[in-house]
């Protein structure tokens, strides 16, 4: 045992694992991605996480859910879902939000055991989420810690897409800054008449986000062929999470 390994053990830090072959392959595929293809030619992973809190530096993931989109359609039965046992106590306030109790996660796998399956599910796809930067902040922090490097998948944020669509359809410049407008996932689903799923459930929110993404992508395209690069250019103010 080396001095560094001993120090890590004394400090309660786990030794980093070797990078998964699936992670290397995923990042290679994502870096070679052609952004000029129509959206229907891409595979998307729509994901959501439930957390102990919102700080990616000190809080942790307690649940992950993801669904697949191909050909701009949700693929039935192609999903990923797992509870996660965090290394910190589960705050009562977080249980009030997502209804996950300490008893429910007592026998759940740690995130280090869940990540390989998630990486495999996401391999070579574009990632979609509602306020996706929050989810990817937690996931990539864990990937760096347990797998040595983050996911390289480009990400699309349905919250920013909703903002873009509102700009397209709102005649008044000032209406865009109406503080009464909500970009909460459930409120957008109700506004656009989308099917409803269980809120604050990782798999349910992933499915809700998938329906919202398909609705917005088709609205933004407005009967034209929309490429990934075109979607990016349509919202130049977006942050492009990598």
LINBEL-V600415 format. One record per pair of residues at least 6 apart in sequence whose ideal C-beta (glycine too) atoms are under 6 Angstrom apart, sorted by the first residue. I is the first residue (numbers start at 0). J is the second residue. Records with the same first field share a line. If there is no record, write none. Layout:
I: J ; J
This chain:
15: 147
16: 145
18: 146 ; 147
19: 115 ; 118 ; 146
21: 118 ; 119 ; 122
22: 118 ; 146
25: 122
26: 151
28: 123
29: 151 ; 152
30: 151
34: 227 ; 228
35: 226 ; 228
37: 224 ; 226
38: 216 ; 225
39: 70 ; 71
41: 125
42: 69 ; 124
43: 68 ; 124 ; 125 ; 127
44: 65 ; 121 ; 124 ; 126
45: 66 ; 127 ; 205 ; 208 ; 209
46: 65 ; 128 ; 205
47: 64 ; 201 ; 204 ; 205
48: 60 ; 63 ; 134 ; 137 ; 201
49: 61 ; 62 ; 97 ; 201
50: 58 ; 60
51: 58 ; 59 ; 85 ; 90 ; 93
52: 58
55: 136 ; 137 ; 140
59: 85 ; 87
60: 83 ; 110 ; 137
61: 83 ; 85 ; 99 ; 104
62: 82 ; 201
63: 81 ; 201
64: 80 ; 201 ; 202 ; 205
65: 79 ; 120 ; 205
66: 78 ; 205 ; 206 ; 209
67: 74 ; 77
68: 209
73: 209
79: 120
80: 202
81: 113
82: 104 ; 107
83: 107 ; 110 ; 113
84: 104 ; 107 ; 109
89: 101
94: 100
96: 199
97: 199
110: 141
111: 145
114: 145
121: 152
125: 153
126: 152 ; 154
127: 155 ; 212
128: 134
129: 157 ; 158 ; 184 ; 208
130: 158
131: 154 ; 156 ; 240
132: 240
135: 154 ; 240
139: 149
142: 149 ; 150
143: 149
154: 240
157: 208 ; 211 ; 212
158: 182
159: 234 ; 237
160: 215
161: 182 ; 187
163: 234
164: 215 ; 218 ; 219
166: 175
169: 175
184: 207
185: 198
187: 211
188: 195 ; 207
191: 214
193: 210
194: 210
196: 203 ; 206 ; 207
197: 203
